[in-house]
Amino acid sequence: MKKREIFKVEGDKIVRLRRNCPKCGDGVFLADHKDRLSCGACGYTEFKSKKPEKPVEQPKEEQPVVSESSTPSEKPKEEKK
């Protein structure tokens, strides 16, 4: 692999084109495969998602409306026979 595939020069700065391994730290890059990113040193792997994940909306539960003037009623005690 050539350095021009990993780094890019923009003005006076060097920009990394690949991500660093979160376990190994700076200087160890993740290999870019078709379906995943992987580290050759420690084996860390991140899988690429096939399609963008949309947040799943959970149905909202309707809350019973309690008016301010009413007081909470107590449950009647059950009689034991």
FENQUI-V96410 format. One record per pair of residues at least 6 apart in sequence whose C-alpha atoms are under 7 Angstrom apart, sorted by the first residue. I is the first residue (numbers start at 0). GAP is how many residues later the second one is. Records with the same first field share a line. If there is no record, write none. Layout:
I->GAP ; GAP
This chain:
5->10 ; 11 ; 12
6->7 ; 8 ; 9 ; 10
7->6 ; 7 ; 8 ; 9
8->6
17->11 ; 12
18->10 ; 11
19->6 ; 7 ; 8 ; 9 ; 10
20->7 ; 8 ; 9 ; 18
28->10
29->7 ; 8 ; 9
30->6 ; 7 ; 8
31->6
34->12 ; 13
35->9 ; 10 ; 11 ; 12
36->8 ; 9 ; 10
37->6 ; 7 ; 8
38->6
